[in-house]
Every structure is written in C-alpha cells, then in structure tokens.
Amino acid sequence: MTLDELSSETARLTALYHDAYMIDLFGVMGSGLPDERIEELREAGLIDESESLTIEGIRPVEFLLGAGHVFGDQPERLAELREYDITEFTPLVVAKLDDLRSMSRTEAEARRYEPMRAPAPQGEGGRSPAPPPDWMSPAERGAYQRLSLRAGEYIRGLGNALSAELENVIAEGWAGEEITEEILPEQRQQMLTMIREEASRELATGRDARRLAGTLADRSQYYAHNWLRIAQTELQGAHNEGRIIASVEAYGDGARVARIPESGACDQCISLLTDEAGNPRVWRVDELQNNGVNVGRRREEWVATIFPIHPNCRCDTISVPEGFSVTSDGRLRRVI
C-alpha cells in the first residue's frame, strides 16, 4: 500500500467512525446523515441502534435539553439542583422530557413570547421570520425572537455608500441609538435581513460567535465591518433579553434579575453590576428596560442595561425570585 493509499484509507475509516459516533450521540434521525451512509455503517457493523449511548435510555443531547428546561423552570432552586448527583437529577429530566413530548402544538404555540419592544421591519417583502423551534426553553425562544426581529438594529454603516469619485464614504447619520439619515435604505434593510436570518439560525444550531461572524462576512461580501464584535454582541444581547422575557413570564411585572459580570469583565461593568461587597446588584426588569441602551453614550454615561453594556460585553443575566439575593459567584441564596 502506497503512502497516498494509506492516507486515503485512514481518512475513510476516520469518517466512518465519526459518523457512527454521531449516530450514537444523536440517533439516526438526529444525525442528519443520508440513508445510504446509514446503511453503509450498518453493513460495516459500526452501529447498532439497540446499543446506542444513552443516560437511562435518553440520548446525551436530549438529556442536556431536558436538563436545561429543569434549570430554566426552577431558577429559585439552581443552587440546590447543582448539588444533585446523576441518580437524583435524572428522574427530573425524564419527567420534563415526558412533559415536552406530550405537549400539544397549541400549547407549544402558547408558550412562545413576543419581543419586549415593537418589532423592527421583518425583512424583504415583509417576510415573517421562521418561528422558534418547539424544543427551545422560554429564554431561548425569547432570544431567538429578538435575533429574528431586531438583530443589528444598532449597527452603523450598513447603508453607507462611496462617493461618486470612489474616494470618500458617505455615512449614515446617527443620534445615539437612532438613525437620523439613511443613505441607502434598501441596502441597509437587506443587510439587516441577512443578519437576522443568520443570527437566529446560529442561535438554534451552535451559538458560535466566530462561525456566525464568518457567515456574515461571506454572505455580505462586506469585510470592512468587525463581524466578530457584531456577532458576539448580538448573541449576548439576545441571550440577555431571552432571560428577561422568561423571568417576566415566570414572575410577572415585578420580575427581578441580576447581571453577572463575565470573567475578566471591565472595571465599568463591575462598577455598574455589583455592589460594594462585590455581589451582583438586583434590579426590577422595568428598571433596566427604562435605562435603554448605551449605544452612542460616552463611557462615563454608561448605565446598567439589558442589551450588552458595550460592544463585546458578555456579562450574563439571571432571574432572581423574590426573597433571594445573588452571591459573588452568581448563586442564588434565600434571604433570611
């Protein structure tokens, strides 16, 4: 066997075992592999659906989905649930998955949430965005809708144009978070539609800011923007708003949340989001909503907001039930 033949055979076997593992992890349907490939793996003796990798009969990815719903439905018990071992936690996941499987489509539709603000234009030709997948948690659905309807609303320059001499950029006019002078409104709307489609798709598949940035750059063919900064900020903004929406759904108009500084957060975020003891501050949702966004504000004017405090900010958001406070490591503690 020549070196090239050996290399080719190694690549073939690696791909076979990779695809077999994907089936073990996600199942035949969830793997996304074509029927011919499935049959090839069966004939090679590499898969046996009756012996797939499971946790108490549940595939790992499905188990993680159920676990996310368990945590999302009981934020006041997060500290307690984190201490459970697998034997204690598994029955909760099994029960939650049973609930999700038995939920009718009407019930699934009823659990979707409207964005907190009036939606931006929906895209070319007034096309409505795809609805959130039914498997998403309340917070994930809120994040998905935020991206589908409003991602990119604060991005400057999407409708810029070159001068007739091709020497200068004719830039849009902005006042704070509001655009005051559009140069190429159709171009801007097309760019927003593209950002909203790709950002919501990424949220539902991988939540990888770097991959989203590459997709936005390639699809727009406009490489002058810092797409990674845009991707990180939009995904985090959607995450924050999804958490807010889920909190309001669970606790009503008096819902409270805390913003948790990310590891390595800037001094400004730490100052705005934590108290003198270093513990995250707790706000009513409407307080943060009334603060608006920091787009267009000078650094010294920044306030705590739902949208990222600044570009690339990845400080988190959690729901805080009445009667609870938050420790410096982001855990909920009952107030005695």
C-alpha positions in Angstrom: 0.0 0.0 0.0 1.4 3.4 -1.0 1.5 6.4 1.3 -1.3 8.0 -0.6 -3.4 4.9 -0.4 -2.8 4.6 3.3 -3.7 8.2 3.9 -6.9 7.8 1.9 -7.9 4.7 3.8 -7.2 6.4 7.1 -9.4 9.3 6.2 -12.2 6.9 5.1 -12.1 5.0 8.4 -11.9 8.1 10.4 -15.0 9.5 8.7 -16.8 6.2 9.2 -16.2 6.1 12.9 -17.0 9.8 13.2 -20.4 9.2 11.6 -21.0 6.2 13.7 -20.4 8.3 16.8 -22.8 10.9 15.6 -25.5 8.3 15.3 -24.6 7.0 18.8 -24.9 10.6 20.1 -27.9 11.9 18.2 -29.7 8.9 16.8 -30.3 8.0 13.2 -32.8 10.8 12.6 -30.8 13.4 14.5 -27.5 12.7 12.8 -28.6 14.3 9.6 -26.8 11.5 7.6 -28.3 10.3 4.3 -29.9 6.8 4.1 -27.1 5.4 2.0 -24.5 6.4 4.7 -26.6 4.9 7.4 -26.8 1.6 5.5 -23.1 1.6 4.9 -22.4 2.0 8.6 -24.9 -0.9 9.4 -23.2 -3.2 6.9 -19.8 -2.3 8.4 -21.1 -3.3 11.8 -20.3 0.1 13.2 -23.8 1.0 14.5 -26.4 -0.9 16.5 -29.4 1.3 17.4 -30.3 -1.0 20.3 -26.9 -0.3 22.0 -26.7 3.5 21.4 -25.0 5.7 24.0 -27.7 6.7 26.5 -28.3 8.0 30.0 -31.1 6.0 31.5 -32.3 5.4 27.9 -32.0 9.0 26.9 -29.6 10.2 24.3 -27.0 12.7 25.8 -28.1 15.7 23.7 -31.7 15.1 24.6 -30.7 14.7 28.2 -29.0 18.1 28.1 -32.1 19.6 26.5 -34.3 18.3 29.3 -31.7 19.4 31.9 -31.8 22.9 30.5 -35.6 23.0 30.9 -35.4 21.7 34.5 -33.0 24.5 35.4 -34.9 27.1 33.5 -38.3 26.2 35.1 -36.9 26.4 38.7 -34.5 29.3 38.9 -35.1 29.6 42.7 -33.6 26.0 43.1 -30.5 26.4 41.0 -28.1 26.2 43.9 -29.9 23.1 45.2 -30.1 21.4 41.8 -26.4 21.9 41.1 -25.6 19.7 44.1 -27.7 16.8 42.8 -25.9 13.7 41.5 -26.9 11.9 38.3 -29.2 9.5 40.1 -31.2 12.3 41.8 -31.2 14.5 38.7 -32.2 12.0 36.1 -35.9 11.5 37.2 -36.4 15.3 36.9 -35.1 15.2 33.4 -37.2 12.2 32.4 -40.3 13.9 33.8 -39.6 17.1 32.0 -39.0 15.3 28.6 -42.2 13.4 29.1 -44.0 16.8 29.5 -42.4 18.2 26.4 -43.3 15.2 24.3 -46.9 15.2 25.4 -47.3 19.0 24.9 -49.7 19.7 22.1 -48.8 22.1 19.2 -51.4 24.5 20.6 -49.7 24.5 23.9 -46.3 24.9 22.3 -47.5 27.9 20.3 -48.9 29.4 23.6 -45.5 29.2 25.2 -43.9 31.5 22.6 -43.1 35.0 23.6 -43.4 38.4 21.9 -40.3 40.6 22.0 -40.3 43.3 24.6 -40.4 46.2 22.1 -42.3 46.6 18.9 -40.7 44.5 16.2 -38.4 46.1 13.6 -39.3 45.6 9.9 -39.5 41.8 9.2 -37.4 41.6 6.1 -37.5 41.7 2.4 -41.0 41.7 1.1 -42.4 41.7 4.6 -41.5 38.1 5.0 -42.0 36.9 8.6 -39.1 35.1 10.3 -39.2 31.4 11.0 -40.9 30.7 14.4 -38.7 29.4 17.2 -38.2 25.6 17.3 -40.7 24.0 19.7 -37.8 22.4 21.7 -36.5 25.7 22.9 -36.9 26.9 26.5 -38.7 30.1 27.3 -35.4 32.0 27.5 -34.2 30.5 24.2 -37.4 31.4 22.4 -37.2 35.0 23.6 -33.6 35.1 22.4 -34.5 33.6 19.1 -37.3 36.1 18.5 -35.0 39.0 19.5 -32.5 38.0 16.8 -35.1 37.2 14.2 -36.8 40.6 14.6 -34.3 43.1 15.8 -30.7 41.9 15.5 -28.4 44.6 14.0 -30.7 47.5 14.9 -27.8 49.5 16.4 -25.2 48.6 13.8 -23.9 51.7 12.0 -22.8 51.8 8.4 -24.9 49.1 6.9 -26.3 51.6 4.4 -23.2 53.6 3.7 -22.1 54.4 0.2 -19.0 55.5 -1.7 -18.9 59.0 -3.2 -19.1 59.3 -7.0 -15.3 59.7 -7.0 -14.9 56.4 -5.0 -12.7 58.3 -2.6 -14.9 59.1 0.4 -17.6 57.1 2.3 -21.0 58.8 2.6 -22.0 57.7 6.1 -25.4 57.3 7.7 -26.3 59.9 10.3 -27.0 58.7 13.9 -28.0 60.3 17.1 -27.4 57.9 19.9 -29.2 54.7 19.2 -31.4 56.2 16.5 -30.5 56.5 12.8 -31.4 60.0 11.6 -30.2 60.0 8.0 -30.3 56.9 5.7 -28.1 56.8 2.7 -29.1 53.5 1.1 -32.1 52.3 3.0 -32.7 49.3 0.8 -29.1 48.1 1.2 -29.4 48.6 5.0 -32.7 46.6 5.1 -31.1 43.8 3.0 -28.1 43.7 5.4 -30.4 43.6 8.4 -32.5 40.8 6.9 -29.3 38.8 6.3 -28.0 39.4 9.9 -31.4 38.4 11.4 -31.6 35.2 9.4 -28.1 34.1 10.1 -28.0 35.1 13.8 -31.3 33.3 14.6 -30.1 30.2 12.7 -26.8 30.2 14.6 -28.6 30.5 18.0 -30.6 27.4 17.1 -27.6 25.4 16.0 -24.4 26.3 17.7 -24.2 29.7 19.2 -20.7 30.1 17.9 -19.9 33.8 17.5 -16.8 33.1 15.3 -18.7 30.9 13.0 -21.5 33.5 12.8 -19.0 36.2 12.1 -17.6 34.3 9.2 -21.0 33.6 7.8 -22.0 37.2 7.9 -18.8 38.3 6.2 -19.0 35.7 3.5 -22.7 36.3 2.8 -22.5 40.1 2.8 -19.1 40.2 1.0 -18.5 43.3 3.1 -15.4 42.7 5.1 -14.9 46.2 6.4 -17.2 45.5 9.4 -15.9 43.9 12.6 -18.3 41.0 12.2 -16.9 39.1 15.2 -17.7 42.0 17.5 -21.2 42.2 16.0 -21.8 38.5 16.3 -20.7 38.4 20.0 -22.7 41.4 20.9 -25.9 40.3 19.1 -25.8 36.8 20.5 -25.2 38.1 24.1 -28.0 40.8 23.7 -30.4 38.1 22.6 -29.4 35.8 25.5 -30.0 38.7 28.0 -33.4 39.6 26.6 -34.4 35.9 26.5 -33.6 35.6 30.2 -35.6 38.8 30.8 -38.7 37.5 28.9 -38.6 34.2 30.7 -38.3 35.9 34.1 -41.3 38.2 33.3 -43.3 35.1 32.2 -42.5 33.3 35.4 -42.8 36.2 37.9 -44.9 38.9 36.3 -44.3 42.6 36.1 -42.4 42.6 39.3 -39.8 40.2 38.0 -36.2 40.8 39.2 -32.9 40.0 37.5 -29.2 40.3 38.1 -26.5 41.0 35.6 -23.4 38.8 36.4 -20.0 40.2 35.3 -18.2 37.9 33.0 -14.7 36.6 33.9 -12.3 39.4 33.1 -15.1 42.0 32.9 -14.0 45.6 32.5 -14.0 48.0 35.5 -17.0 49.8 34.2 -19.1 46.7 34.1 -18.0 45.6 37.6 -18.8 49.0 38.9 -22.3 49.1 37.3 -23.3 45.5 38.0 -22.0 44.8 41.5 -22.3 46.4 44.9 -19.6 47.4 47.4 -19.3 43.8 48.6 -18.8 42.5 45.1 -22.2 40.8 44.9 -24.3 41.3 41.7 -27.0 44.0 42.1 -30.6 43.0 41.7 -33.0 45.1 39.5 -36.6 45.0 38.7 -36.9 44.3 35.0 -38.6 47.6 34.2 -35.7 49.5 35.8 -33.2 48.0 33.4 -35.6 48.4 30.5 -36.1 52.1 31.3 -32.3 52.6 31.1 -32.4 51.9 27.4 -29.0 51.1 25.8 -25.6 52.7 25.9 -25.3 53.0 22.2 -24.0 56.5 21.4 -23.3 57.3 25.0 -19.9 58.3 26.4 -18.3 55.8 28.7 -18.9 57.9 31.8 -22.6 58.0 30.9 -23.0 54.2 30.7 -25.7 52.6 32.9 -26.7 49.0 33.6 -28.8 47.8 30.7 -30.5 44.7 29.2 -28.6 45.0 26.0 -24.8 44.5 26.4 -23.3 47.5 28.2 -20.7 47.9 25.5 -19.7 46.0 22.3 -18.3 42.6 23.1 -19.7 42.6 26.6 -20.6 39.1 27.7 -21.9 39.8 31.2 -24.6 37.3 32.0 -28.2 37.7 33.1 -30.1 35.5 35.6 -33.6 35.6 37.1 -33.8 36.4 40.9 -37.1 35.3 42.6 -38.5 37.5 45.4 -36.8 36.6 48.7 -33.4 35.7 47.1 -30.1 37.5 46.7 -27.1 36.7 44.5 -23.7 35.8 45.7 -20.4 36.9 44.1 -20.1 33.6 42.2 -23.7 34.0 40.7 -25.5 31.6 43.0 -29.0 32.4 44.4 -29.3 32.5 48.1 -32.5 32.8 50.1 -32.6 36.0 52.2 -33.1 35.0 55.8 
